[in-house]
Amino acid sequence: MPRVKMSAAEWSAKGRQAVALRYGRTEDAHRASVELLRARAETLTAEAARLRTEAEELEETGPAA
């Protein structure tokens, strides 16, 4: 199964986290980590909804002839 691509929000949070860690700003890095996890959860929720819809459509069409 292909991996879910990172959303723009995830990339942004990951970049902020890297910069904060590079300059030793642990509070900012922590906030960016939390933001990254929330963005990842949102991306996965959207992907799960898409997959549920795809499964329902396959159920409706039945097996390929």
C-alpha positions as CSV (number, residue, x, y, z in Angstrom):
1,M,0.0,0.0,0.0
2,P,1.5,3.4,-0.9
3,R,2.4,5.8,1.8
4,V,0.2,8.9,2.4
5,K,2.1,12.0,1.2
6,M,2.8,14.7,3.7
7,S,0.4,17.6,3.7
8,A,1.6,21.2,3.4
9,A,0.8,21.7,7.1
10,E,3.0,18.7,8.0
11,W,5.9,20.0,5.9
12,S,5.5,23.4,7.5
13,A,5.5,22.1,11.0
14,K,8.4,19.8,10.3
15,G,10.4,22.7,9.0
16,R,9.6,24.8,12.0
17,Q,10.6,21.9,14.2
18,A,14.0,21.5,12.5
19,V,14.8,25.2,12.7
20,A,13.9,25.3,16.4
21,L,16.0,22.3,17.2
22,R,18.9,23.7,15.2
23,Y,18.9,26.8,17.3
24,G,18.2,25.1,20.6
25,R,14.7,26.5,21.1
26,T,13.2,23.5,22.8
27,E,9.8,25.1,23.6
28,D,9.3,26.0,20.0
29,A,10.5,22.5,18.9
30,H,7.9,21.0,21.2
31,R,5.1,23.2,19.9
32,A,6.1,22.3,16.3
33,S,6.1,18.5,17.3
34,V,2.6,18.8,18.6
35,E,1.5,20.7,15.5
36,L,3.2,18.1,13.3
37,L,1.3,15.3,15.0
38,R,-2.0,17.1,14.7
39,A,-1.4,17.8,11.0
40,R,-0.5,14.1,10.5
41,A,-3.6,13.0,12.3
42,E,-5.7,15.3,10.1
43,T,-4.0,13.9,6.9
44,L,-4.6,10.3,8.0
45,T,-8.3,11.1,8.9
46,A,-8.8,12.4,5.4
47,E,-7.1,9.4,3.8
48,A,-9.2,7.0,5.9
49,A,-12.4,8.7,4.8
50,R,-11.2,8.4,1.2
51,L,-10.5,4.7,1.6
52,R,-13.9,4.1,3.2
53,T,-15.6,5.7,0.3
54,E,-13.5,3.7,-2.1
55,A,-14.4,0.5,-0.3
56,E,-18.1,1.3,-0.3
57,E,-18.0,2.0,-4.1
58,L,-16.3,-1.4,-4.6
59,E,-19.0,-3.1,-2.5
60,E,-21.7,-1.5,-4.6
61,T,-20.2,-2.5,-8.0
62,G,-19.5,-6.1,-7.0
63,P,-16.9,-8.4,-8.4
64,A,-15.4,-7.6,-11.8
65,A,-16.9,-9.6,-14.6
